[in-house]
Amino acid sequence: MAFMFLPWRPIVAIVAAVLFVNINGTELYGWQAGLAHGLFFLPNLVRHLFDGDVLFKATNCTTGYHVAWWIATVGSCIGWLVDATFSFMKASVFVGSDKE
């Protein structure tokens, strides 16, 4: 039986970004928002590619926001890469087990 990769994690992340992490261009954001926006950087970037009005980083923010955003963004991107790598490795193991 072949393993079929279902991209449910990115879909859930994009839905969560739509529901919980909409960035308003006029609101002032602090470091807490920087953490949240950094964690949802990739889903918001995908949304931004399809709709230019969606922001993936706040324009009106503090220095703490920038620091927290970069820390969370780098951590989030590393997490997505590690998850994708292990998902690919797991999928290749399942596909390879079909051979008799």
C-alpha positions as CSV (number, residue, x, y, z in Angstrom):
1,M,0.0,0.0,0.0
2,A,1.5,3.3,-1.1
3,F,1.7,6.1,1.4
4,M,0.0,9.3,0.1
5,F,1.3,12.6,1.4
6,L,-1.6,14.8,2.5
7,P,-0.5,18.3,3.3
8,W,-2.9,18.8,6.2
9,R,-0.4,20.7,8.4
10,P,0.0,23.6,5.9
11,I,-3.7,23.7,5.4
12,V,-4.4,23.9,9.1
13,A,-1.7,26.6,9.5
14,I,-3.2,28.8,6.7
15,V,-6.7,28.4,8.2
16,A,-5.3,29.4,11.7
17,A,-3.5,32.3,10.2
18,V,-6.7,33.5,8.5
19,L,-8.7,33.1,11.7
20,F,-6.3,34.3,14.4
21,V,-3.3,36.3,12.9
22,N,-4.6,39.1,10.7
23,I,-2.1,42.0,10.7
24,N,-3.6,45.5,10.7
25,G,-1.2,47.9,9.0
26,T,-2.2,50.9,11.2
27,E,-2.1,49.2,14.6
28,L,1.0,49.4,16.8
29,Y,2.4,46.0,17.7
30,G,4.7,44.9,20.6
31,W,7.0,41.9,21.1
32,Q,4.1,39.5,21.9
33,A,2.6,40.1,18.5
34,G,6.0,39.7,17.0
35,L,6.2,36.2,18.3
36,A,2.7,35.4,17.0
37,H,3.3,37.0,13.6
38,G,6.7,35.3,13.3
39,L,5.2,31.8,14.1
40,F,2.7,32.3,11.3
41,F,5.2,33.9,8.8
42,L,5.0,31.2,6.2
43,P,1.2,30.9,6.1
44,N,0.9,34.7,6.0
45,L,3.5,34.8,3.2
46,V,1.5,32.3,1.2
47,R,-1.7,34.4,1.7
48,H,0.3,37.5,0.7
49,L,1.3,35.9,-2.6
50,F,-2.3,35.4,-3.5
51,D,-3.7,38.7,-1.9
52,G,-1.3,41.6,-1.8
53,D,-3.3,43.3,0.9
54,V,-2.4,40.6,3.5
55,L,0.6,41.5,5.5
56,F,3.2,39.0,6.8
57,K,5.0,41.6,9.0
58,A,3.6,44.7,10.7
59,T,4.6,48.1,9.4
60,N,3.9,50.0,12.6
61,C,5.8,48.2,15.3
62,T,8.4,48.5,18.1
63,T,12.0,47.3,18.2
64,G,10.9,44.5,20.5
65,Y,8.5,43.4,17.7
66,H,11.3,43.2,15.2
67,V,13.5,41.1,17.5
68,A,10.7,38.7,18.5
69,W,9.5,38.5,14.9
70,W,13.0,37.5,13.6
71,I,13.5,34.9,16.4
72,A,10.0,33.4,15.8
73,T,10.3,33.5,12.0
74,V,13.7,31.7,12.0
75,G,12.5,29.1,14.4
76,S,9.3,28.6,12.5
77,C,11.1,28.2,9.2
78,I,13.5,25.7,10.7
79,G,10.5,23.8,12.2
80,W,8.8,23.7,8.9
81,L,11.9,22.4,7.2
82,V,12.5,19.7,9.8
83,D,8.9,18.6,9.6
84,A,9.0,18.5,5.8
85,T,12.2,16.5,5.9
86,F,10.9,13.9,8.4
87,S,7.6,13.7,6.5
88,F,9.4,13.0,3.3
89,M,11.6,10.4,4.9
90,K,8.6,8.7,6.4
91,A,6.8,8.7,3.1
92,S,9.8,7.2,1.3
93,V,10.0,4.4,3.9
94,F,6.3,3.6,3.3
95,V,6.7,3.6,-0.5
96,G,9.8,1.5,-0.3
97,S,8.0,-1.1,1.8
98,D,5.7,-2.0,-1.1
99,K,8.4,-3.9,-2.9
100,E,8.4,-7.6,-2.3
